[in-house]
Amino acid sequence: MNTFSLDVGVSDFQEKVIDASRHTPVLADFWAEWCAPCRVLKPILEKLATEYGGRFILAKVNSDQNQELAARYGVRSIPSVKAFVNGEMVKEFTGALPEAQIRTFVDSLMPSPAEPLRIAALEARAKGETEVACSLLQDALQLDPANETVQLDLAEIHIDMRNMDAAAVVLDTLEHQARDTSRVRALKARLKLVNAGTGADPTALKARIEANAGDLDARLQLANTLALAHDYRPALEQLLEIVRRERKWQDDAARKTMLDLFTLLDGDPQYEGLVREFRILLARTLN
């Protein structure tokens, strides 16, 4: 046993596993003396704990002597390894996996070396320093090229900077392999919205509509302009009015734009009621 591998029981599980995981990932290995696969897995875990030099802690829990813990964490067969991060169990595996698979499991718990740069980029973006944020995110990707969150943050910054082709490349690459598919869809919807923007004067567009309520092109341009300004309710109202007046106009452009806005706003609690309201209104209009 070494500094990074220790025996843990009911009395010190909170301190050495839950509390400790707020600073360093902890693997809780539930094992028993009579368990042959446990005897295979245990030395591999101890070896990795030493090799990783404190980047994770191995907490060995004798399930026969700590049945309360085993029951609390749903241990039904052993060996059973539970990973704790920030006080919560986040991942687990059962059985004596090969060392390569265990390494992959452990590595997935490690904080990305890109994270400090990503946080700095978010802070720069909040200050309006988009070029600085973009540069920081590109540096972050040099450290962790497969980091999906950094890639999505970069795509969002590209949209802010109107680097539309660069944003499209990132999103197209992630479209069929991303874990956060909802964010990919939302960013693609935002990209589509920005591409559709005309830069027209909203006052002039409103004047056109007042002069001719059937000017659907002005309504669509106004809807896109309002949506780009995050003024979503009047944007959706204009789109709904187009659907009411001429549903199939420009190959269902208004309905499709409404669906894009729903995708963009889905998952944001402040727009939950708005999206629900206009989904209902659209359904009633179509039916």
C-alpha positions, 0 to 999 in steps of 0.5 A: 500500500502507498500514499495513493492506494489505501483501505477504506471502510464505512467509518472513513468513506466520507472523508477518504472518498467523497470529500477527497474526490472534490480535489482528486478523482477517487476510484473505489474498488469493491472486492473480497478475499474469495473473489478470484477476478478481484485478485487479478484486478487489484494489482493492476489498480495499485500499479496504476495508482503508483504510476499516476502519482496522485492524479487519482486515489485508489480506495479499496473497500472490502465488500464483505466487511462493509456490506452497508457501503456495498448496498448503498452503491448498488454493488451486485457483483465484484470486483466493482469499481466506482469513480467519484469526482466532485463528491459524486459517483460519475462512472463505474465498471464491473469485472477484471478489465484489461489494463488498457481499458482501465487506463482509458477509464482512468484517463476519462476522469482526468481534468483536461489540460485545456480547461484553464485556457477554456475558462480564460477564453470564456472570461475574455468573451464575457468582456467582449474580447472575442479575438482573444477568446478565439486565440485562447481556444485555439491554444486549448485545442493544441493541448487537447485536440479531441476536447468537444467542449472546446470545439463547441466554444470555438464554433460559437466564437466563430459565429460571434466573429462572423467566421461562418465557414470556420464555424461550419467546419467545426460543427459539421465535423462534430455533427455525427460524433458529438456527445452534446448533440443538443448544443451542436443542433442549437449552434447549427440553428444559430449559424443558419440564422446568422447566414440568413441575416440581411443587415436590413434596417428593422424600421424600414422593414416595419414601414414596408409591412405597414404599407403592405401587410402581405409583404412576406419577404419584409416579414421574413427579413424582419424576423431574422433581424429580430432573432439576431438581436435576441428579440425572439417573441416578435420574431416568432410572431412575424414568422407565424403570420407568414405561415398564416398568410401563405404556409408554403411560401418560399418552400415553407421558409417561415415554418422552417425558420420557426423550427430552427428558432425552437432548436436554438432556444430549446434547453434554455429555461428562460425561453421554455414557455415561449417555445411551448407557446409558439409550438402550440400556435404553429400546430394550430395554424398548420391544422 
